[in-house]
Structure formats: C-alpha cells, structure tokens
Amino acid sequence: MPVNTRSKKVAIIGAGPAGLVAARECLREGLEIRVFEKLDKVGGIWQYSEEVEDDLLGQNSCTAVHGSLYASLRTNLPRKLMAFLDFPFEPKKVDSQFVGHKVVLEYLESFVEQFDLYQFVEFNREVKRVSPIGLGRWKVIVDSEETEFDAVMVCNGHFSNPRVAKIEGLENFQGLLMHSHNYRSPERFEGKRVTLLGAAASATDLALEINGVADQVYWCAEKHAQNDIGGDIVRCPSVIRFGENYIELTDNNKITELDAFIFCTGYNFEFPFLEDGIVNVVDNWVHPLYLHMIPIHHPTIAIMGMLYSIIPFPLTELQSRWFAQTVSGKIHQLPALTMEDWFQMHLADLKASGRKQRNFHKMGPEQFSYMNLLARDTGSTPLPDWFEPLSGDVRIQRYENPLGFRNLSYSIGNKTI
C-alpha cells in the first residue's frame, strides 16, 4: 500500500514576531507554509508609524491603525532576555541592553533574512475567514481566495484594539480623550493638566515623558506597578466618575481643571476572522484553551502569544515549536477530555486566586515553568540558569527605580551585561 507522504500545509496569520518564529519552526518540521500579512512589511507591532486614528480613543475609528508604538519607546526588557533562544540579539553600534523600537525591528528583519523567510510571506493579504471543514482541516479565505490547510497558527497580535474602561460620565468630559494606542509624542500636552489611567509600562513611560512639558500630571491606577516615579507627578487611586473638566476618584477626592485624560488600559483580544464557536472571548478571557493556545475542540489551530506579563519572543518560539511538532506528528495531541481537565483545573486555580477575569491570561513568574514544560515536550534545552534570575532583577528595578532601571548594569553570574 502506498504511503501518504504529502507535506502538511499550515496557514500562519501575521508576520510579526510570533508569525515569523512560527514560520521558522514549521519549516524545521518539514511543513508547507503560507504566511499572510495584511501590512506591506514584516515586524507587526514593531513597525512604527506616526499615523493615528481619527478617534483618539480608538473605539469608533474610520481609520484603524495597527501600530501602538510611541516615538521614544525603548524596551523594558534587556535584549539578552528578549532574543529568540537560538538567535542572539547583538546589534552593531548599540551598547544599551534596553533598545529602541527601531533596533527591535532591525533584529526581526535580520531574523527573516537569516532563515530565508521572505519567500513565504504574502504581503497586503488580509485573512477574512477561518472555518473548520472536518477531519482537523481548515478553510481559509484570504481576500477572495479560498484555500484548505491542515493547521492554522493565529499570530495576529494583540495590541491594536484599545480597551477603554467603562467609567460613568465619560461622555461628559470636555477635554481631550485618548488611548495610549494613539500616543506618539508629548507636544500636544505642553502646559496642560493631564491624567493617565493604568498601571503598566506604557502608563509609566507616558507619565514621565508628558511630565516634561505639562503643567501637571496625575497618574491613576487601582494598584501602581511602579514605585514613585519622581518629579511632581501625583499618584492617585482609580477613577469612578467624569465631569466636564474633572474626575472623581475612589478615595472621594477630585482632580479638577483637567485638559486631557489618557487611557493606558491595555487592549482587547479579537479574532474577527475566526468562525464562531472556535473560541469564546468574554471580558478579554479567551476560552476554552489548552496550554493557553489550543482550542480544546479544535486542536489543529493555535492562538499564539496571547499571554502577557511575559518575555514574549522566547515564549512564542517555544509555543510555535510545540504546535509545529504536533502538526508534524512528533508530539501526539492529547484527547479532548484530557485537555478539558487541564483547562478546568487551571480555571479553578485562577478563580481561587481572586484574579479578575480580564487578567486570566496574565502570567508573570509562572511563565518560566510554562516555557520549560514546552521545552521538555519538544526535546529542547531548558531555559538557561540565568534567565529567570535576570528577569527577576529587572522586574525589581523597574519597580524601585522606574526612572533609571534602563541605565543600570545587570549580571549573569559573574558577568555584567
């Protein structure tokens, strides 16, 4: 009897970091790939553009913009951690470990060139629909072309659809309303009284930068993820109500005579091309998933890089390797009931921890055991001994020294990086 040696076909949606490393891992497994990228360049979120949306909140825009970079953005992870595990991040003429977005893009472009990936990327191609067609196969519609695939890797990025917290009276505010997605530089805030809402890296960076030109900056959060960031920036609790030119806070105080309010409140997960029923998205919780990436009842599709508070490039590399090996048959997929058991146990742990549903995909320190699990399953080398300690050192300094942590020296054993 003849043996079916047909190479399995994989559709990869997006040519940002996750899509690029997914392409390489699939090729290593002998899979046939097509990478669909709706922009005209690789890099995804790391492609900087000065363009912003007509609705600065990003809720009802006629001119949707994919990128969310601001001009001055530097990574909040050292490049020693950011690099793919087998492709060092060593740019020429760059001394700092915390590099700007242009250097990250150059790194990704060199990755594409090193592994000869351009030939597989189809630019200006937007995926319209992904539908299961039985026996684990998929129908993918790109523009007007319809093609069948054995597997799909969803690498569409998760930093383009701004999440704006629902706060009473928002429609009454007469000042400038903006989401950090549409922030590029501080000039428009010169001499203004500005409030930012959010606890993560973008809120810190924007507060510091705007404080250099504004009359006064207020930084609001349920719980600040950074220590006092210096200057005259006022740290405040969260917001419960807007007025025409003021906000009311959870401690019953008010901030008055405001000119602008910036939401640094993250992004919504969205998969507009996926047929209903593949995953459910409720308050930014995508479920039911096994290992944070595999829809339990559709194990030949994977949603890559959705976790956050992580070190993204190495994590998506290991996710991609794991999934590519399941498609090639090197790793055997578990029965749906086993994956369901894992999902239910993980969900019970999340609920018991008191974590808010919108933060169910936040990982933090758990990421290291997760990455080592994927490494073990794929026969890969575990994370190096220095990886987690270096991450911990940087995390502590980001909190204790938010103004200067990028200018510090960090150590790997007895070696300074």
SVG drawing of the C-alpha trace seen along z (x, -y; Angstrom):
<svg xmlns="http://www.w3.org/2000/svg" viewBox="-22 -76 54 78">
<polyline fill="none" stroke="black" stroke-width="0.4" points="0.0,0.0 1.5,-3.4 2.4,-5.7 0.9,-9.2 3.9,-11.5 2.1,-14.7 3.6,-17.6 1.0,-19.1 0.0,-22.7 -0.1,-25.4 -1.6,-28.9 0.1,-31.5 -1.8,-34.7 0.5,-37.6 4.2,-38.3 5.1,-39.9 7.4,-38.3 5.1,-35.4 4.3,-34.7 7.9,-34.9 9.1,-32.4 6.1,-30.2 7.2,-30.1 10.7,-29.0 9.5,-26.3 7.1,-24.9 9.8,-24.8 12.1,-22.9 9.3,-20.3 9.1,-20.0 5.7,-21.6 4.5,-23.6 3.6,-27.2 1.9,-30.3 2.2,-33.5 -0.5,-36.1 0.4,-39.6 -2.1,-42.5 0.6,-45.2 3.3,-45.6 6.2,-44.8 7.3,-42.3 7.5,-43.2 3.9,-43.6 3.6,-45.8 7.3,-46.8 6.6,-48.8 6.5,-52.4 4.1,-54.9 3.3,-58.5 -0.3,-57.8 -3.0,-57.9 -6.8,-57.2 -9.5,-59.8 -11.0,-58.7 -8.1,-59.0 -9.9,-56.6 -9.8,-54.0 -13.4,-53.0 -15.2,-54.2 -12.4,-54.9 -12.9,-55.1 -9.1,-54.9 -8.0,-51.9 -4.2,-51.9 -2.4,-48.7 0.6,-50.1 0.8,-51.3 4.4,-52.5 5.3,-55.9 8.4,-57.6 10.6,-57.4 9.7,-53.8 12.5,-51.6 12.1,-48.0 11.5,-47.4 13.4,-44.1 17.1,-43.7 17.8,-42.4 19.6,-39.4 16.2,-38.3 14.2,-39.4 16.1,-37.4 14.8,-34.2 16.6,-31.5 18.9,-30.5 19.3,-33.8 21.2,-36.3 20.2,-40.0 23.5,-41.7 23.0,-44.8 26.1,-46.7 26.9,-50.1 24.3,-49.6 25.6,-49.5 22.4,-49.6 20.6,-46.4 17.3,-48.3 16.9,-49.3 14.5,-51.5 11.8,-50.1 13.8,-50.7 16.6,-48.3 14.0,-45.6 12.6,-45.9 16.1,-45.6 16.6,-42.4 13.4,-40.9 14.3,-41.8 17.7,-40.1 15.9,-37.0 13.8,-36.9 16.9,-37.2 18.9,-34.6 16.2,-32.0 15.2,-33.0 11.5,-33.6 10.6,-36.4 9.8,-33.9 6.9,-32.6 5.3,-35.9 2.4,-37.2 2.1,-41.0 -1.1,-43.0 -3.1,-39.9 -5.9,-40.0 -7.5,-36.9 -11.2,-37.2 -12.4,-33.9 -11.1,-30.7 -13.5,-27.8 -13.2,-24.1 -14.1,-21.7 -13.8,-18.3 -11.0,-15.9 -9.0,-18.6 -8.7,-20.6 -9.4,-24.3 -10.8,-26.6 -9.1,-29.9 -10.4,-32.8 -7.8,-35.5 -9.2,-38.4 -11.2,-36.5 -9.0,-33.3 -10.2,-30.2 -7.6,-27.5 -7.6,-24.4 -5.0,-23.8 -4.2,-21.1 -3.5,-23.6 -3.7,-27.3 -1.5,-29.4 -3.1,-32.7 -0.4,-35.3 -2.4,-38.5 -1.0,-40.4 -2.9,-41.7 -2.0,-45.4 -4.3,-47.1 -7.8,-47.2 -7.7,-49.6 -9.5,-48.7 -11.2,-51.6 -12.6,-51.1 -16.3,-51.9 -16.4,-54.8 -19.5,-56.8 -19.8,-60.2 -17.1,-59.7 -19.3,-61.3 -19.5,-64.5 -15.8,-65.1 -14.9,-68.2 -11.2,-67.8 -9.0,-65.6 -9.6,-61.9 -7.0,-59.5 -5.9,-55.9 -2.1,-55.2 -2.6,-53.3 -2.8,-56.7 0.0,-58.5 3.2,-59.3 4.9,-62.3 4.2,-64.8 4.0,-68.1 0.2,-68.5 0.2,-68.3 2.5,-71.3 1.2,-73.5 -1.8,-71.2 -3.2,-69.4 -3.2,-65.7 -4.4,-62.5 -3.3,-59.0 -5.1,-55.8 -3.2,-52.5 -0.6,-50.6 1.7,-49.1 4.7,-50.1 3.0,-52.4 1.5,-54.5 4.9,-54.9 6.6,-55.9 3.9,-58.3 3.6,-59.9 7.4,-60.6 7.5,-61.9 4.4,-64.1 5.6,-65.5 8.5,-67.1 6.1,-69.5 2.8,-69.5 1.8,-71.9 0.7,-68.9 0.5,-65.2 -1.7,-62.8 -1.2,-59.1 -4.2,-57.0 -4.3,-53.2 -6.1,-50.6 -2.6,-49.5 0.5,-51.1 3.0,-48.7 5.9,-51.1 7.3,-52.9 7.2,-56.7 8.5,-57.9 9.8,-61.1 9.3,-64.8 6.0,-66.3 3.8,-63.5 0.9,-62.9 0.0,-59.2 -3.7,-58.7 -6.2,-55.9 -8.5,-54.9 -11.3,-56.9 -15.1,-56.4 -16.7,-59.3 -16.1,-62.0 -17.4,-65.6 -17.0,-68.2 -13.4,-69.1 -12.8,-66.9 -12.7,-63.3 -13.8,-61.8 -11.5,-59.2 -12.2,-56.1 -11.0,-58.0 -13.7,-60.7 -11.2,-63.3 -11.4,-65.2 -8.9,-66.3 -10.2,-69.5 -9.5,-71.8 -8.3,-68.9 -7.3,-69.4 -6.7,-65.8 -7.2,-62.2 -5.2,-59.2 -6.3,-55.6 -3.3,-53.3 -5.6,-50.4 -4.5,-47.7 -6.1,-46.1 -8.9,-43.8 -8.3,-40.3 -10.0,-40.0 -10.2,-37.3 -12.7,-38.7 -11.8,-36.1 -12.5,-33.0 -15.8,-31.3 -18.0,-31.4 -17.5,-28.6 -13.8,-28.0 -13.1,-30.2 -15.1,-32.5 -13.9,-35.9 -15.6,-37.3 -14.1,-40.3 -10.7,-39.5 -10.8,-35.9 -10.2,-33.6 -11.5,-30.1 -11.5,-27.1 -7.8,-26.7 -5.3,-24.0 -1.8,-25.3 -3.1,-28.9 -3.1,-28.3 -5.1,-25.3 -8.9,-25.4 -9.9,-22.2 -12.3,-21.0 -10.1,-22.3 -6.6,-21.0 -5.2,-21.8 -5.4,-25.6 -3.3,-27.5 -3.6,-31.1 0.0,-32.3 1.5,-34.8 -1.7,-35.7 -0.2,-35.6 1.1,-38.8 3.4,-39.9 5.8,-37.6 9.1,-37.6 7.4,-37.3 10.0,-36.3 11.3,-33.1 7.8,-32.1 6.2,-32.3 9.2,-30.5 8.6,-27.5 4.8,-27.7 5.4,-27.6 7.9,-24.7 5.4,-22.7 2.5,-23.3 4.6,-22.6 5.6,-19.3 2.0,-18.3 1.2,-19.0 4.2,-17.0 3.3,-14.2 6.4,-14.3 4.2,-15.3 0.9,-13.4 -2.1,-15.5 -4.0,-14.6 -7.6,-13.6 -10.1,-16.4 -11.2,-15.2 -7.6,-15.4 -7.3,-18.9 -10.6,-19.8 -9.4,-18.5 -6.3,-20.7 -8.4,-23.8 -10.9,-23.2 -8.1,-22.8 -6.3,-25.9 -9.6,-27.9 -10.3,-26.7 -6.9,-27.9 -7.4,-31.3 -10.8,-31.8 -9.4,-30.7 -6.6,-33.3 -9.1,-36.1 -7.7,-37.2 -10.1,-39.3 -11.4,-37.6 -9.8,-40.1 -6.4,-39.2 -6.8,-35.4 -4.0,-35.5 -1.6,-37.4 1.3,-35.1 4.3,-36.7 6.6,-34.3 4.5,-31.3 6.0,-31.8 9.3,-30.1 7.8,-26.7 5.4,-27.0 8.3,-27.6 10.3,-24.7 7.3,-22.5 7.1,-23.3 10.9,-22.8 10.7,-19.4 7.9,-18.3 9.7,-19.4 13.1,-18.0 14.6,-21.5 17.2,-22.7 15.6,-24.2 15.9,-27.9 19.4,-28.8 20.1,-29.1 20.5,-32.9 17.2,-33.5 14.8,-33.7 17.1,-35.5 17.9,-38.2 14.2,-38.7 13.6,-39.0 16.4,-41.6 15.0,-43.7 11.4,-43.4 12.6,-44.6 14.5,-47.6 11.5,-48.5 9.5,-48.9 12.1,-50.5 13.9,-52.7 11.4,-53.4 13.4,-56.4 16.8,-54.7 16.4,-51.0 17.3,-51.0 20.6,-52.7 21.7,-50.1 24.1,-47.2 22.8,-43.7 24.7,-40.5 24.6,-36.9 26.6,-35.1 29.9,-36.9 29.4,-38.6 28.0,-42.1 25.8,-42.5"/>
</svg>
